[in-house]
Amino acid sequence: MNNRSISERADFLSRRRARMLPMLAILYLIQQTTYFRSTANPHPRPVDHVWVSAWVVLSLLILSGLATKGFWLQPKSVRDLIDDESSRANRLEGLRIGFIFAGLTAIVLYFIDQFSPMTAREAIHIILSVGLGAALMRFGMLERRAHQDG
């Protein structure tokens, strides 16, 4: 594989990531309705545990993807090209926004809990989902803008 094909592959994957991340964020946030639908059920069914497990796995994958270069199955040379200065700055900005949203969500839930008590699991689920969703959306939008400008 020559350098040209490595750079073309990295560019293709980077553009694909920029298109996919905002949609993944929307799907991730929409998926949260299944969790709250399952917790509303007074008699949990086995499928409810599958939904919660799927949320945990997806959350771990998203967090791992945001915390690393991603593209784990690609050669190191391709991953290094994808993870340029712009992508690193966009990822850090996404993580920053995600942290701010998680903190603000925790504050809002603190006050909501005064009027409508919730379980710790519900609060954790909401905080993590909002934080990861915001981080993923911001990172994706910045990547899209970078590819449109470039």
Contact map, one row per residue, 1 for C-alpha under 8 A:
111011000000000000000000000000000000000000000000000000000000000000000000000000000000000000000000000000000000000000000000000000000000000000000000000000
111111000000000000000000000000000000000000000000000000000000000000000000000000000000000000000000000000000000000000000000000000000000000000000000000000
111111100000000000000000000000000000000000000000000000000000000000000000000000000000000000000000000000000000000000000000000000000000000000000000000000
011111110000000000000000000000000000000000000000000000000000000000000000000000000000000000000000000000000000000000000000000000000000000000000000000000
111111111000000000000000000000000000000000000000000000000000000000000000000000000000000000000000000000000000000000000000000000000000000000000000000000
111111111100000000000000000000000000000000000000000000000000000000000000000011000000000000000000000000000000000000000000000000000000000000000000000000
001111111110000000000000000000000000000000000000000000000000000000000000000001001000000000000000000000000000000000000000000000000000000000000000000000
000111111111000000000000000000000000000000000000000000000000000000000000000000000000000000000000000000000000000000000000000000000000000000000000000000
000011111111100000000000000000000000000000000000000000000000000000000000000001000000000000000000000000000000000000000000000000000000000000000000000000
000001111111110000000000000000000000000000000000000000000000000000000000000001101100000000000000000000000000000000000000000000000000000000000000000000
000000111111111000000000000000000000000000000000000000000000000000000000000000000100000000000000000000000000000000000000000000000000000000000000000000
000000011111111100000000000000000000000000000000000000000000000000000000000000000000000000000000000000000000000000000000000000000000000000000000000000
000000001111111110000000000000000000000000000000000000000000000000000000000000000100000000000000000000000000000000000000000000000000000000000000000000
000000000111111111000000000000000000000000000000000000000000000000000000000000000100000000000000000000000000000000000000000000000000000000000000000000
000000000011111111100000000000000000000000000000000000000000000000000000000000000000000000000000000000000000000000000000000000000000000000000001001000
000000000001111111110000000000000000000000000000000000000000000000000000000000000000000000000000000000000000000000000000000000000000000000000000000000
000000000000111111111000000000000000000000000000000000000000000000000000000000000000000000000000000000000000000000000000000000000000000000010010000000
000000000000011111111100000000000000000000000000000000000000000000000000000000000000000000000000000000000000000000000000000000000000000000011011001000
000000000000001111111110000000000000000000000000000000000000000000000000000000000000000000000000000000000000000000000000000000000000000000010001000000
000000000000000111111111000000000000000000000000000000000000000000000000000000000000000000000000000000000000000000000000000000000000000000010000000000
000000000000000011111111100000000000000000000000000000000000000000000000000000000000000000000000000000000000000000000000000000000000000110111000000000
000000000000000001111111110000000000000000000000000000000000000000000000000000000000000000000000000000000000000000000000000000000000000111011000000000
000000000000000000111111111000000000000000000000000000000000000000000000000000000000000000000000000000000000000000000000000000000000000000000000000000
000000000000000000011111111100000000000000000000000000000000000000000000000000000000000000000000000000000000000000000000000000000000000100000000000000
000000000000000000001111111110000000000000000000000000000000000000000000000000000000000000000000000000000000000000000000000000000000110110000000000000
000000000000000000000111111111000000000000000000000000000000000000000000000000000000000000000000000000000000000000000000000000000000100010000000000000
000000000000000000000011111111100000000000000000000000000000000000000000000000000000000000000000000000000000000000000000000000000000000000000000000000
000000000000000000000001111111110000000000000000000000000000000000000000000000000000000000000000000000000000000000000000000000001000100000000000000000
000000000000000000000000111111111000000000000000000000000000000000000000000000000000000000000000000000000000000000000000000000001100100000000000000000
000000000000000000000000011111111000000000000000000000000000000000000000000000000000000000000000000000000000000000000000000000000000000000000000000000
000000000000000000000000001111111110000000000000000000100000000000000000000000000000000000000000000000000000000000000000000000000000000000000000000000
000000000000000000000000000111111111000000000000000000100000000000000000000000000000000000000000000000000000000000000000000000001000000000000000000000
000000000000000000000000000011111111100000000000000000000000000000000000000000000000000000000000000000000000000000000000000000000000000000000000000000
000000000000000000000000000000111111110000000000001000000000000000000000000000000000000000000000000000000000000000000000000000000000000000000000000000
000000000000000000000000000000111111111000000001001100000000000000000000000000000000000000000000000000000000000000000000000000000000000000000000000000
000000000000000000000000000000011111111100000000000000000000000000000000000000000000000000000000000000000000000000000000000000000000000000000000000000
000000000000000000000000000000001111111110000000000000000000000000000000000000000000000000000000000000000000000000000000000000000000000000000000000000
000000000000000000000000000000000111111110010001000000000000000000000000000000000000000000000000000000000000000000000000000000000000000000000000000000
000000000000000000000000000000000011111111010001000000000000000000000000000000000000000000000000000000000000000000000000000000000000000000000000000000
000000000000000000000000000000000001111111000000000000000000000000000000000000000000000000000000000000000000000000000000000000000000000000000000000000
000000000000000000000000000000000000111111110000000000000000000000000000000000000000000000000000000000000000000000000000000000000000000000000000000000
000000000000000000000000000000000000001111110000000000000000000000000000000000000000000000000000000000000000000000000000000000000000000000000000000000
000000000000000000000000000000000000000011111000000000000000000000000000000000000000000000000000000000000000000000000000000000000000000000000000000000
000000000000000000000000000000000000011011111101100000000000000000000000000000000000000000000000000000000000000000000000000000000000000000000000000000
000000000000000000000000000000000000000000111111100000000000000000000000000000000000000000000000000000000000000000000000000000000000000000000000000000
000000000000000000000000000000000000000000011111110000000000000000000000000000000000000000000000000000000000000000000000000000000000000000000000000000
000000000000000000000000000000000000000000001111111000000000000000000000000000000000000000000000000000000000000000000000000000000000000000000000000000
000000000000000000000000000000000010011000011111111100000000000000000000000000000000000000000000000000000000000000000000000000000000000000000000000000
000000000000000000000000000000000000000000011111111110000000000000000000000000000000000000000000000000000000000000000000000000000000000000000000000000
000000000000000000000000000000000000000000000111111111000000000000000000000000000000000000000000000000000000000000000000000000000000000000000000000000
000000000000000000000000000000000110000000000011111111100000000000000000000000000000000000000000000000000000000000000000000000000000000000000000000000
000000000000000000000000000000000010000000000001111111110000000000000000000000000000000000000000000000000000000000000000000000000000000000000000000000
000000000000000000000000000000000000000000000000111111111000000000000000000000000000000000000000000000000000000000000000000000000000000000000000000000
000000000000000000000000000000000000000000000000011111111100000000000000000000000000000000000000000000000000000000000000000000000000000000000000000000
000000000000000000000000000000110000000000000000001111111110000000000000000000000000000000000000000000000000000000000000000000000000000000000000000000
000000000000000000000000000000000000000000000000000111111111000000000000000000000000000000000000000000000000000000000000000000000000000000000000000000
000000000000000000000000000000000000000000000000000011111111100000000000000000000000000000000000000000000000000000000000000000000000000000000000000000
000000000000000000000000000000000000000000000000000001111111110000000000000000000000000000000000000000000000000000000000000000000000000000000000000000
000000000000000000000000000000000000000000000000000000111111111000000000000000000000000000000000000000000000000000000000000000001001000000000000000000
000000000000000000000000000000000000000000000000000000011111111100000000000000000000000000000000000000000000000000000000000000000000000000000000000000
000000000000000000000000000000000000000000000000000000001111111110000000000000000000000000000000000000000000000000000000000000000000000000000000000000
000000000000000000000000000000000000000000000000000000000111111111000000000000000000000000000000000000000000000000000000000000000001000100000000000000
000000000000000000000000000000000000000000000000000000000011111111100000000000000000000000000000000000000000000000000000000000000001000000000000000000
000000000000000000000000000000000000000000000000000000000001111111110100000000000000000000000000000000000000000000000000000000000000000000000000000000
000000000000000000000000000000000000000000000000000000000000111111111100000000000000000000000000000000000000000000000000000000000000000000000000000000
000000000000000000000000000000000000000000000000000000000000011111111100000000000000000000100010000000000000000000000000000000000000000100000000000000
000000000000000000000000000000000000000000000000000000000000001111111000000000000000000000000000000000000000000000000000000000000000000000000000000000
000000000000000000000000000000000000000000000000000000000000000111111100000000000000000000000000000000000000000000000000000000000000000000000000000000
000000000000000000000000000000000000000000000000000000000000000011111111000000110110000000000000000000000000000000000000000000000000000000000000000000
000000000000000000000000000000000000000000000000000000000000000111011111000000100000000000000000000000000000000000000000000000000000000000000000000000
000000000000000000000000000000000000000000000000000000000000000000001111110000100000000000000000000000000000000000000000000000000000000000000000000000
000000000000000000000000000000000000000000000000000000000000000000001111111000100000000000000000000000000000000000000000000000000000000000000000000000
000000000000000000000000000000000000000000000000000000000000000000000011111000000000000000000000000000000000000000000000000000000000000000000000000000
000000000000000000000000000000000000000000000000000000000000000000000011111101100000000000000000000000000000000000000000000000000000000000000000000000
000000000000000000000000000000000000000000000000000000000000000000000001111111100000000000000000000000000000000000000000000000000000000000000000000000
000000000000000000000000000000000000000000000000000000000000000000000000011111110000000000000000000000000000000000000000000000000000000000000000000000
000001000000000000000000000000000000000000000000000000000000000000000000001111111000000000000000000000000000000000000000000000000000000000000000000000
000001101100000000000000000000000000000000000000000000000000000000000000011111111100000000000000000000000000000000000000000000000000000000000000000000
000000000100000000000000000000000000000000000000000000000000000000001111011111111110000000000000000000000000000000000000000000000000000000000000000000
000000000000000000000000000000000000000000000000000000000000000000001000000111111111000000000000000000000000000000000000000000000000000000000000000000
000000100100000000000000000000000000000000000000000000000000000000000000000011111111000000000000000000000000000000000000000000000000000000000000000000
000000000110110000000000000000000000000000000000000000000000000000001000000001111111001000000000000000000000000000000000000000000000000000000000000000
000000000000000000000000000000000000000000000000000000000000000000001000000000111111111100000000000000000000000000000000000000000000000000000000000000
000000000000000000000000000000000000000000000000000000000000000000000000000000011111111100000000000000000000000000000000000000000000000000000000000000
000000000000000000000000000000000000000000000000000000000000000000000000000000000011111110000000000000000000000000000000000000000000000000000000000000
000000000000000000000000000000000000000000000000000000000000000000000000000000000011111111000000000000000000000000000000000000000000000000000000010000
000000000000000000000000000000000000000000000000000000000000000000000000000000000111111111100000000000000000000000000000000000000000000000000010000000
000000000000000000000000000000000000000000000000000000000000000000000000000000000011111111110000000000000000000000000000000000000000000000000000000000
000000000000000000000000000000000000000000000000000000000000000000000000000000000000111111111000000000000000000000000000000000000000000000000000000000
000000000000000000000000000000000000000000000000000000000000000000000000000000000000011111111100000000000000000000000000000000000000000000100110000000
000000000000000000000000000000000000000000000000000000000000000001000000000000000000001111111110000000000000000000000000000000000000000000100000000000
000000000000000000000000000000000000000000000000000000000000000000000000000000000000000111111111000000000000000000000000000000000000000000000000000000
000000000000000000000000000000000000000000000000000000000000000000000000000000000000000011111111100000000000000000000000000000000000001001100000000000
000000000000000000000000000000000000000000000000000000000000000000000000000000000000000001111111110000000000000000000000000000000000011111100000000000
000000000000000000000000000000000000000000000000000000000000000001000000000000000000000000111111111000000000000000000000000000000000001100100000000000
000000000000000000000000000000000000000000000000000000000000000000000000000000000000000000011111111100000000000000000000000000000000001000000000000000
000000000000000000000000000000000000000000000000000000000000000000000000000000000000000000001111111110000000000000000000000000000010011001000000000000
000000000000000000000000000000000000000000000000000000000000000000000000000000000000000000000111111111000000000000000000000000000111111100000000000000
000000000000000000000000000000000000000000000000000000000000000000000000000000000000000000000011111111100000000000000000000000000010001000000000000000
000000000000000000000000000000000000000000000000000000000000000000000000000000000000000000000001111111110000000000000000000000000010000000000000000000
000000000000000000000000000000000000000000000000000000000000000000000000000000000000000000000000111111111000000000000000000000000110010000000000000000
000000000000000000000000000000000000000000000000000000000000000000000000000000000000000000000000011111111100000000000000000000110110000000000000000000
000000000000000000000000000000000000000000000000000000000000000000000000000000000000000000000000001111111110000000000000000000100000000000000000000000
000000000000000000000000000000000000000000000000000000000000000000000000000000000000000000000000000111111111000000000000000000000000000000000000000000
000000000000000000000000000000000000000000000000000000000000000000000000000000000000000000000000000011111111100000000000000001100100000000000000000000
000000000000000000000000000000000000000000000000000000000000000000000000000000000000000000000000000001111111110000000000001000100000000000000000000000
000000000000000000000000000000000000000000000000000000000000000000000000000000000000000000000000000000111111111000000000000000000000000000000000000000
000000000000000000000000000000000000000000000000000000000000000000000000000000000000000000000000000000011111111100000000000000000000000000000000000000
000000000000000000000000000000000000000000000000000000000000000000000000000000000000000000000000000000001111111110000000001000000000000000000000000000
000000000000000000000000000000000000000000000000000000000000000000000000000000000000000000000000000000000111111111000000000000000000000000000000000000
000000000000000000000000000000000000000000000000000000000000000000000000000000000000000000000000000000000011111111100000000000000000000000000000000000
000000000000000000000000000000000000000000000000000000000000000000000000000000000000000000000000000000000001111111111000000000000000000000000000000000
000000000000000000000000000000000000000000000000000000000000000000000000000000000000000000000000000000000000111111111100000000000000000000000000000000
000000000000000000000000000000000000000000000000000000000000000000000000000000000000000000000000000000000000011111111000000000000000000000000000000000
000000000000000000000000000000000000000000000000000000000000000000000000000000000000000000000000000000000000001111111000000000000000000000000000000000
000000000000000000000000000000000000000000000000000000000000000000000000000000000000000000000000000000000000000111111100000000000000000000000000000000
000000000000000000000000000000000000000000000000000000000000000000000000000000000000000000000000000000000000000111111110000000000000000000000000000000
000000000000000000000000000000000000000000000000000000000000000000000000000000000000000000000000000000000000000010011111011000000000000000000000000000
000000000000000000000000000000000000000000000000000000000000000000000000000000000000000000000000000000000000000000001111111000000000000000000000000000
000000000000000000000000000000000000000000000000000000000000000000000000000000000000000000000000000000000000000000000111111100000000000000000000000000
000000000000000000000000000000000000000000000000000000000000000000000000000000000000000000000000000000000000000000000011111110000000000000000000000000
000000000000000000000000000000000000000000000000000000000000000000000000000000000000000000000000000000000000000000000111111111000000000000000000000000
000000000000000000000000000000000000000000000000000000000000000000000000000000000000000000000000000000000100100000000111111111100000000000000000000000
000000000000000000000000000000000000000000000000000000000000000000000000000000000000000000000000000000000000000000000001111111110000000000000000000000
000000000000000000000000000000000000000000000000000000000000000000000000000000000000000000000000000000000000000000000000111111111000000000000000000000
000000000000000000000000000000000000000000000000000000000000000000000000000000000000000000000000000000001000000000000000011111111100000000000000000000
000000000000000000000000000000000000000000000000000000000000000000000000000000000000000000000000000001101100000000000000001111111110000000000000000000
000000000000000000000000000000000000000000000000000000000000000000000000000000000000000000000000000001000000000000000000000111111111000000000000000000
000000000000000000000000000110010000000000000000000000000010000000000000000000000000000000000000000000000000000000000000000011111111100000000000000000
000000000000000000000000000010000000000000000000000000000000000000000000000000000000000000000000010011001000000000000000000001111111110000000000000000
000000000000000000000000000000000000000000000000000000000000000000000000000000000000000000000000111111000000000000000000000000111111111000000000000000
000000000000000000000000000000000000000000000000000000000010011000000000000000000000000000000000010000000000000000000000000000011111111100000000000000
000000000000000000000000110110000000000000000000000000000000000000000000000000000000000000000000010000000000000000000000000000001111111110000000000000
000000000000000000000000100000000000000000000000000000000000000000000000000000000000000000000100110010000000000000000000000000000111111111000000000000
000000000000000000000000000000000000000000000000000000000000000000000000000000000000000000001111111000000000000000000000000000000011111111100000000000
000000000000000000001101100000000000000000000000000000000000010001000000000000000000000000000110010000000000000000000000000000000001111111110000000000
000000000000000000001100110000000000000000000000000000000000000000000000000000000000000000000100000000000000000000000000000000000000111111111000000000
000000000000000000000100000000000000000000000000000000000000000000000000000000000000000000001100100000000000000000000000000000000000011111111100000000
000000000000000000001000000000000000000000000000000000000000000000000000000000000000000001101110000000000000000000000000000000000000001111111110000000
000000000000000011111100000000000000000000000000000000000000000000000000000000000000000000000000000000000000000000000000000000000000000111111111000000
000000000000000001001100000000000000000000000000000000000000000000000000000000000000000000000000000000000000000000000000000000000000000011111111100000
000000000000000000000000000000000000000000000000000000000000000000000000000000000000000001000000000000000000000000000000000000000000000001111111110000
000000000000000011000000000000000000000000000000000000000000000000000000000000000000001001000000000000000000000000000000000000000000000000111111111000
000000000000001001100000000000000000000000000000000000000000000000000000000000000000000000000000000000000000000000000000000000000000000000011111111100
000000000000000000000000000000000000000000000000000000000000000000000000000000000000000000000000000000000000000000000000000000000000000000001111111110
000000000000000000000000000000000000000000000000000000000000000000000000000000000000010000000000000000000000000000000000000000000000000000000111111111
000000000000001001000000000000000000000000000000000000000000000000000000000000000000000000000000000000000000000000000000000000000000000000000011111111
000000000000000000000000000000000000000000000000000000000000000000000000000000000000000000000000000000000000000000000000000000000000000000000001111111
000000000000000000000000000000000000000000000000000000000000000000000000000000000000000000000000000000000000000000000000000000000000000000000000111111
000000000000000000000000000000000000000000000000000000000000000000000000000000000000000000000000000000000000000000000000000000000000000000000000011111
